[in-house]
Amino acid sequence: MTDEEVMRIALDLAQQGEGEVNPNPLVGAVVVREGVVVGRGFHRRFGGPHAEVYALEEAGEAARGATIFVTLEPCVHHGKTPPCVDRILAAGIARAVIACKDPNPLVDGKGIAALRAAGLNVRVGVLEAEAAQLNEPFFTFITTGRPFVHLKLAMSLDGKIATANRDAKWITGQASRTRVHELRRRLAAILVGAGTILADDPSLTVRLVPGRNPLRLVLDGAGRTPPAARVLREAGRTVIVTAIMPEATEVALHQAGAEVWRLPGSGARVDLAALLDRLAKEGIDSLLVEGGAETAASFLEAHLVDRVSFFIAPIVLGGRDAIPAVGGAGAPTVAAGVRLRGLSVERIGEDVLLSGTLL
């Protein structure tokens, strides 16, 4: 097998930790000796052993003189677990193939340097782009100190997320809805506006895929969320984020099982930067923003979106009063519009998924 083929196995392993390791990165490791895979591992849960440990344990004595493939640079510092570099050296590994460097200042090239200083043959950069995209949330969180923000919208071919009478179920197909639940599982928190709660009464769970529910956030500056909303009855945490909610409403929401975060704002408009700061303090490394139109616009206008995913269905809704995917004031000129880079296009059932990062 080529280095690229083995690293692909390691990346597939890394994905198995989705939704379980935040705010740690997703990491996979494979040990190969004389062309045969003798050990596999991935980071399974936050605070647990790293991928290299599982792979080396499975390899046992076969690790001596072998090659280890890791999707992210091995750590050299003592955190919740001992340094992986020490474990690799103790196992007698002769060669290391690493997809990408770890931007964590505690690592950031030190793991690679330590392996080379110990005499290992080290290759870096195999499937680097794929490995970096896998850990977009971790890289953003560790380098900026705020959560990675992924904006998702499901829309018609003409850019509508609901008809003029607010009917929105279902624009996209079952395959797209399952993919959205996979996104929810991967990211640590999910957010919608109070308008979405009132219009759709969503549960915001991962019921279509196995995994635990993310932290659920409702952006509700003035306190419009009803205490009987479905989102308050699901397993896991639900937080209502507000600026000027009446105290009686807050008491009722608490009694219904919700947490309430009062944050700075301009009138009923919550300061989104303050919200991301609060999430970061809670160790929340990633946020999926699911809309609606005004919520999407508020994050885009504040320049707080890192990636967008537009699920586009082959249906035309029309109507000048139908709800657009993105509301707000809009760009004053075409040149001022939000542009994407690294655009990918994927067919999902009958729908099309367009995804990219913001310039």
C-alpha positions in Angstrom: 0.0 0.0 0.0 1.1 3.6 -0.7 1.4 6.1 2.1 -1.7 7.9 0.8 -3.7 4.7 0.9 -2.8 4.0 4.5 -3.4 7.6 5.5 -6.9 7.3 4.0 -7.5 4.4 6.4 -6.3 6.6 9.3 -8.7 9.5 8.2 -11.6 7.1 8.1 -10.8 5.9 11.6 -10.5 9.4 12.8 -14.1 10.2 11.7 -15.4 7.5 14.1 -14.7 9.9 17.0 -17.2 12.6 15.7 -19.3 14.1 18.4 -17.3 12.4 21.2 -14.0 14.2 21.5 -14.8 17.9 21.3 -13.0 20.1 22.0 -10.1 17.7 21.2 -9.3 17.0 17.5 -10.3 13.9 15.5 -7.3 11.7 15.1 -6.7 8.3 13.5 -3.6 6.2 13.6 -2.4 3.1 11.7 0.7 1.0 12.3 2.2 -0.9 9.2 5.0 -3.4 9.2 6.3 -4.9 6.0 3.2 -3.7 4.1 0.7 -5.2 6.5 -1.5 -3.2 8.9 -0.8 -4.5 12.4 -2.5 -1.8 14.5 -5.4 0.7 14.2 -6.8 3.3 16.5 -8.7 6.5 16.8 -9.4 9.1 19.6 -12.6 7.8 21.0 -13.6 10.3 23.7 -12.5 13.5 25.3 -10.0 12.8 28.1 -9.4 9.3 26.8 -6.3 7.7 25.2 -5.1 9.2 21.9 -5.3 7.3 18.6 -1.6 6.4 18.7 -2.0 4.5 22.0 -4.8 2.3 20.6 -2.9 1.6 17.4 0.4 0.7 19.2 -1.4 -1.5 21.8 -3.0 -3.5 19.0 0.3 -3.8 17.2 2.2 -4.9 20.3 5.8 -6.2 19.5 5.0 -5.8 15.8 5.4 -2.1 16.2 9.2 -2.4 16.6 10.7 -1.2 13.3 7.3 -0.4 11.8 5.8 2.8 10.4 3.1 4.7 12.2 0.6 6.8 10.2 -1.1 9.6 12.1 -3.6 12.2 10.8 -2.4 14.9 13.2 1.1 15.6 14.7 1.6 13.6 17.9 1.6 15.6 21.1 4.7 16.2 23.2 3.1 17.7 26.3 1.4 16.2 29.3 -2.3 17.0 29.2 -5.1 14.6 30.2 -2.8 11.8 28.9 1.0 11.3 28.6 2.8 12.5 25.4 2.2 10.4 22.4 5.7 11.0 21.1 7.1 9.2 24.2 4.8 6.2 23.5 5.9 6.1 19.8 9.6 6.1 20.7 9.1 3.5 23.5 7.4 1.2 21.0 10.4 1.2 18.7 8.7 2.8 15.7 11.2 3.5 12.9 9.2 5.8 10.6 6.3 8.2 11.1 4.0 9.6 8.4 2.0 12.6 9.5 -0.9 14.3 7.6 -0.6 17.7 9.1 0.9 19.8 11.9 -1.0 20.5 15.1 -1.5 24.3 15.4 -1.9 24.0 19.2 1.0 26.2 20.6 1.9 23.3 23.0 2.7 21.2 19.9 3.1 23.2 16.7 6.0 21.3 15.2 7.5 20.2 18.4 6.2 16.6 18.0 7.7 16.3 14.5 11.0 17.8 15.7 11.2 15.3 18.7 10.6 12.3 16.4 13.3 13.4 14.0 15.7 14.2 16.8 15.2 10.6 18.0 16.3 9.3 14.6 12.9 8.5 13.1 12.3 9.0 9.4 9.4 11.4 9.4 7.3 12.4 6.4 4.8 15.3 6.8 1.9 16.4 4.5 0.3 13.2 3.2 -3.3 14.1 2.5 -2.8 17.3 4.5 -5.8 19.1 3.0 -8.2 16.3 3.9 -6.8 16.1 7.4 -7.1 19.8 7.9 -10.7 19.9 6.8 -11.5 17.1 9.1 -10.4 19.2 12.0 -11.7 22.6 10.9 -13.5 23.1 14.2 -10.4 22.3 16.3 -8.0 24.4 14.2 -10.4 27.4 14.4 -10.9 27.0 18.1 -7.3 26.6 19.0 -6.0 29.5 16.8 -8.8 32.1 17.3 -10.1 31.2 20.8 -13.7 31.2 19.5 -15.9 28.3 18.2 -15.9 27.3 14.6 -19.2 28.5 13.0 -20.8 26.4 10.3 -23.9 28.0 8.7 -26.3 25.4 7.2 -29.4 26.3 5.1 -31.9 24.1 3.1 -33.5 25.9 0.2 -35.3 25.7 -3.0 -33.6 26.2 -6.4 -34.7 29.8 -6.3 -33.2 30.4 -2.8 -36.3 30.2 -0.6 -36.4 28.4 2.8 -40.2 28.7 3.2 -43.3 29.8 1.2 -45.1 33.1 1.8 -47.4 31.3 4.3 -44.3 29.9 6.2 -44.6 26.3 5.0 -41.1 24.8 5.0 -41.5 21.0 5.4 -39.9 19.5 3.6 -38.0 21.3 1.0 -35.0 18.9 0.8 -35.2 15.1 0.8 -34.5 12.5 3.4 -30.9 12.0 2.4 -30.1 15.7 3.0 -31.9 15.6 6.4 -29.8 12.6 7.4 -26.6 14.5 6.4 -27.7 17.5 8.5 -28.0 15.2 11.5 -24.5 14.0 10.9 -23.4 17.6 11.0 -25.2 18.1 14.3 -23.5 15.0 15.7 -20.1 16.3 14.6 -20.4 19.8 16.1 -20.7 20.6 19.7 -23.6 23.0 19.6 -26.5 24.0 17.3 -28.4 27.3 17.1 -31.6 28.6 15.7 -33.5 31.8 16.1 -36.8 32.2 18.0 -38.6 32.6 14.7 -37.7 29.0 13.7 -38.9 27.7 17.1 -42.3 29.5 16.6 -42.7 28.5 13.0 -41.4 24.9 13.0 -41.2 23.8 16.7 -38.1 21.6 15.9 -36.5 19.2 18.3 -32.9 19.9 17.2 -31.6 16.3 17.9 -29.6 13.7 16.1 -32.4 11.2 16.0 -31.7 10.1 12.4 -28.1 9.0 13.2 -26.5 7.4 16.3 -24.8 9.7 18.7 -25.4 12.2 21.4 -27.4 15.5 21.0 -25.4 18.7 20.7 -25.9 21.6 23.1 -29.1 23.4 21.7 -29.2 27.2 21.6 -32.1 29.4 20.8 -31.2 33.0 19.9 -34.2 34.8 21.5 -33.4 38.4 22.3 -36.8 39.4 23.6 -38.0 36.1 25.1 -40.5 34.7 22.6 -39.7 30.9 23.1 -42.8 29.2 24.5 -42.1 27.0 27.6 -44.0 24.1 25.8 -41.5 24.1 22.8 -40.3 20.6 21.8 -36.7 21.7 22.1 -37.1 22.0 25.8 -38.3 18.4 26.2 -35.4 16.6 24.5 -32.5 14.9 26.2 -29.5 17.2 26.7 -29.0 20.9 27.4 -31.1 23.7 25.9 -30.0 27.3 26.4 -32.1 30.3 25.5 -29.8 33.2 24.7 -31.4 36.6 25.3 -30.8 40.3 25.8 -34.0 41.8 27.3 -36.2 38.8 28.3 -38.8 39.6 30.9 -38.0 38.0 34.3 -41.3 36.1 34.4 -40.5 34.5 31.0 -37.1 33.5 32.3 -38.7 31.8 35.3 -41.1 29.9 33.1 -38.3 28.7 30.8 -36.3 27.6 33.8 -39.2 25.6 35.1 -39.6 24.0 31.6 -35.9 22.8 31.8 -34.1 25.4 29.9 -31.0 27.4 30.9 -31.1 31.2 30.1 -28.0 33.2 29.2 -28.4 37.0 29.4 -25.8 38.6 27.2 -25.1 42.1 26.0 -27.1 43.4 23.1 -28.5 46.3 21.2 -32.1 46.3 22.2 -33.4 42.8 21.6 -30.4 42.0 19.3 -27.9 39.8 21.1 -24.2 40.5 20.7 -23.0 37.4 18.7 -19.4 37.9 19.6 -20.3 37.9 23.3 -22.2 34.6 22.6 -19.2 33.0 21.0 -17.0 34.2 23.9 -19.5 32.5 26.4 -19.4 29.3 24.3 -15.6 29.3 24.3 -15.5 29.6 28.1 -17.8 26.6 28.3 -15.3 24.6 26.1 -17.7 24.6 23.1 -15.4 24.4 20.1 -18.0 24.5 17.2 -21.5 25.8 16.4 -23.9 24.8 13.7 -26.2 27.7 12.8 -29.4 26.4 11.2 -31.2 29.6 10.6 -33.7 31.0 9.7 -33.1 33.9 7.4 -32.5 36.7 9.9 -30.3 34.5 12.1 -28.2 33.6 9.1 -27.9 37.2 8.1 -26.9 38.3 11.6 -23.9 35.9 11.7 -22.9 36.7 8.1 -23.1 40.5 8.7 -21.0 40.1 11.8 -18.3 38.2 9.8 -18.6 35.3 12.2 -19.2 32.4 9.8 -16.3 30.1 8.8 -18.1 27.6 6.5 -21.4 27.5 4.8 -23.4 24.4 3.5 -26.4 25.1 1.3 -28.6 22.1 0.6 -30.5 22.9 -2.6 -33.6 21.0 -3.7 -34.8 20.7 -7.3 -38.0 22.7 -6.6 -39.0 26.3 -7.4 -41.2 28.0 -4.8 -41.4 31.5 -6.2 -43.3 34.3 -4.5 -42.0 37.8 -3.7 -43.2 37.3 -0.1 -41.6 33.8 0.3 -38.8 33.6 2.8 -35.3 34.0 1.4 -32.4 31.9 2.6 -30.6 35.0 4.0 -32.5 38.0 5.2 -31.0 41.2 6.7 -30.2 44.3 4.8 -28.2 42.5 2.2 -25.0 43.5 0.4 -25.2 47.1 -1.1 -23.4 46.0 -4.2 -22.5 42.7 -5.9 -18.8 43.4 -5.1 -19.7 43.6 -1.4 -21.3 40.2 -1.4 -20.0 37.3 0.7 -17.7 35.1 -1.5 -16.6 31.5 -0.9 -13.4 29.6 -1.5 -12.7 25.9 -1.7 -16.2 25.3 -3.1 -17.4 21.7 -3.2 -20.4 20.3 -5.0 -22.0 17.0 -3.9 -25.2 15.2 -5.0 -27.2 14.0 -2.1 -30.2 12.0 -3.2 -32.1 14.4 -5.5 -30.6 17.5 -3.8 -27.2 19.3 -4.3 -25.0 20.3 -1.4 -22.8 23.4 -2.0 -20.2 24.0 0.7 -17.2 26.3 1.1 -15.3 28.5 3.5 -15.6 32.3 3.6 -12.9 34.6 2.1 
